[in-house]
Amino acid sequence: MIVITGATGRLGSQIVERLLTRVPAGQVAVSVRDAAKAAGLAARGVRVREGNFSDPASLAHAFEGAEQVLVVSSNDAGAEAETQHKAAIDAARAAGAEHVVYTSHQASAADSEFLPMRDHAATERYLAAQGGKFTSLRNGFYASTVPRLIGQALETGTIIAPADGPVSWTAHADLAEAAAIVLAGENPFDGVAPPLTAPDVLDLKSVAELLSELTGRTITRVVADDDEWRAEQVEQGRSEFQAEFTLGMFRAARRGEFAATGPALGALIGHPAAPLRSLLEEVVAGR
């Protein structure tokens, strides 16, 4: 039995769909917070059980009979995320899972400027320390983040954000396909995988240039002062924590933390990983 957590989320749901093209539905189980949201999967023969990273007892039930468990990383950050990941890993091993797969990040590092990267690093250390087979998928930074970063640039003509750096923006669909391939048994990775990323890296200046090309009008990149940007975010209703959290992403980017790229993702999925341009084409077309 292959158990997938977070199976109604953006990444988890796509992983399930791609896995179902490779293995029978009867071999797939999902652990979700709300079983009603996975009713469609249950109707297709997937075992659906409610499981919550904050409730170990629920995980024991959701993971029952697991041979493999995919732990999709938490949306929380800091100590809470680390505690949740450890609980899921412990529950997977207690259920007898021989292989634990974890969705990590290309920039996983204990000294990262961006808090989630430190969480990933702590989880990877815990996985390794527990023994047993594991695969940590070092996923590229989700390309879906870019539309939020550019804000109203297609209307205003400017992308205003703190100084950043090159990022290998990577599509959810490609990363979901990679995870499904690993879970289906075609796993070339033992332990921590190499960066699973799109082949190119772009900073926001490059994004502005690409948008200019796609729209036929000039989109300008404007660099905002860190402190002024943080204050403006708070004025707009974000909490101090949220503003500082996001600022950490920009700091990490300009330190080059997200610049790693390589051929591993394309080689695993058997076709070139989608470039950011394809997503931006959709954004421009849907404006």
N, C-alpha and C positions, 0 to 999 in steps of 0.2 A: 504494500500500500504506500502510495506517495501522498503525503499530506502537505498542503500549501496553506500558509497563513495569509491573512490580508487579502483573501481571494475576491473580495468585492471592490478593492481599491484599484487605482489606475494601473499600477504595474501588475499586481497579483492577478487581476481579472484577465489581463492579456496573456500572462504566463499559463493560466489554466486553459484558455482557448487553444493556445499553441501546443500544449501538452496533450490535449484531447485528440489532436491530429496524429499523435505518435503512439499513444497507448490507449487501451480500452477504458471507458469511463469507470468501469468497476474497479479499476486499479488506482483511481484518483479519489482523494478525500480533501475537503477544505475545512479550515478552521476560521470562522468568521464571528464577529461580534453580534451580528443580527442575522439569524438563519433565514428570515423572511426575504432578505435581500438576495439570497442565493437560491431561491426557490426554482429558478430556471435551471440551475445546475443539477439540483436534486431530480428534476423531471427528466434529465438526460442520463441519470444513473450514477451521478457523482454523490459520494457520501458527504452530507453536510452536517456539521456539528458546530455548536457555539463554543468559542474559546476566546479568552481574553488574556493578554500577556500579564495583566495585573491580578489575575485569578488563577493560580497554579492548579487548583482542583479542576477547573474547567479545561485546562490544557491537557491534563491527564486523560480526560474523557475524549477530547477532540483528537488527540494523537494516538489513541489506542490502536494497536496493530501496525504502527508505522514502521516501514523499512527505511524510508527516507522522509525527511522533513525539510521543507523550504521555509526558513524564517525570513520573512520580508521585514526589513528594518522599520522600527517605530517612527511615527511622525513627531514624537516628543524629542526632547534634547536634554543633555546633561545626565545627571545621576538617575533620573527617572527612566530614560531610554536604556541606559546600561543595565539597570535592574530588570527591566522588561525583557531585554535580550537574553540575559542570563537565565531568567525563569523559563523562557521558551527553549533554550538549549538544554537545560536540566530536564525539562519535561520530555523533550525528544529522546534524550538518552535513557531516561527512566522507562519510556515506552518501548524501548528496544531498537530504536532507529540506528541502523548501522552507518548512515551517512546523513550529515547535517549540512545543508546549503544555506548560506547567508548572503543577503544582498548588501554588500559593502559599497565602497566608493573608491574611485581612482586615487583620491587624495587622502585616504586614511592615514593618519599620523598623530602621534601623541602630542606633538607641538604645533599642530595646525592653528591658524588664525581663526578658523571657522569651526564652531563648537561641534556640529555633527561629525566632523572628521575625527575628532578626538573620541567621540562615542564609538565610531566604527573601529578605531584602533584598539580600544579597550575590549570590545566584543571579540575581535580577532584574537587578541591575547588569551581571552577566556576560552575560546574554542580550542586553541592549540593546547592549552594547559589541561583541558579535560580528557584529552586523548581521543582515539577513534578517528574514523575517516571524516573529513570535512572539506568543503569547498567554499571559499570566500570570494564571491564575484565582485571584483573591483570595477563597478559600473562607472561609466562616464557621467559627467554632469548632465542632468536631464535637459534636453533641448526645450522642453515645454516651459522652462523658466524664462526664456528669452522674451516672449510676448509680455510678460509682467515687467521685465526690466525696461523695455522700450516705452512702456506707458502709452501716452497719447501722441507718440512721435509722428504717426501717420497724419495726424491732424495739425499738430503744432510745428512740425518740421525740425524738432530737436529731441535728442535723447539726453536727458539730464540725470547724471548719476555720479557717485564718487569715482575716483580713479580706479581702474580695474586692470585686467591683464588677459592673456590668451587663455581660452577655455575650449576643450574638445567637446562641444555640445553634442549629445548623443540621444537618439530617438528611443522612446519607451518601447516601440514595437521591436526594434532590433535587440534590445536588452532582454525583452520577454522571450523572444525566440531563442536567445542564447541560454537562458535559464531552463527553458523547456528541453532543449537538447541535452543539457547536463543531467537533468532529472530523468530523462528517458534512457540514460545509460551511456550516452556518447560523450563521456567526460574526459577531456585531456588534461584537466587541472587537478593536482593533488595539493591541497592546502590553499594558499593564497594565489589567486589567478593574476595574470598580468593585466594591465589596464584594458578594459573592454570599452573602446571608445570609437567615435567617428574618426575618419582619417585626417581631418583638418582642425586647426585651432583658430578661433576668432575672438578678438576683443570687441568692445562695444563700438569702437571707431570703425572696425571692419564691418560690423553689423550695420552701422549707419551708411557706409558706402554701398553695401549690398542692397539695402532698402532703397537707396537713391537710384540704383540701377533698375530695380524691379518696379519702382513707381514712376520713374521718369522725372522726379522732382528731388531737390536737394534736401537730404536729411543730415543735420549737423550734430556731431557729438560734442556736448558741453560737459566739462568736468566740474563737479560741485565740490566745495570744501567739505571735508568729513563732518566737522562740527555743525556747520550750517545745514547740511543735508539731514543730519540726525535731528536737529531742532525742528526742521520743517516737517519731518515725518511725524514727530510727536504732536505738532500743531494740527496735523491732519487726522489725528486720532489714534495713531499707533502707540503702543506702550513703549517705555524706555527700553525694556528688554527686547521687544521686537525690532526696534530701530537699531540697537546695538548688535543684535543677532545678525541682521542683514548686512550691516556695515562690516561685520567679520568676514562675510563672503567676499566683499570687494577687496578687503585687505589681503585675504588669502590669494585671490586671483592676481593681484599685482605683485605678489611674492612668487608667482609662478606655480602655485600648488596644483592648478587644474590644467597645466599645459602638457602633461604627459599624453602621448597618443601612441598607437601602434597597430599592427595588423591582426591582433588576436581575435577581435570581434568578427571582422569580415571572414577570417579563416574558419571560425567556428560555425557561423551561420551559412557559409557557402556563397555569399554574395557581398558586394560592397555595402558597408554601413551607410545609412542615409546621411547626406550632408545637411547642415543647418539650412542651406538655401532652400531645400524642399519644404521645410516647415514655414519659412518666411514667405514663400510663394503662396502657401495656403492662407497665411495671415493677410497678405495683400489682397488676395482674391476675395476674402470674406469680409473686407472692411465695409 
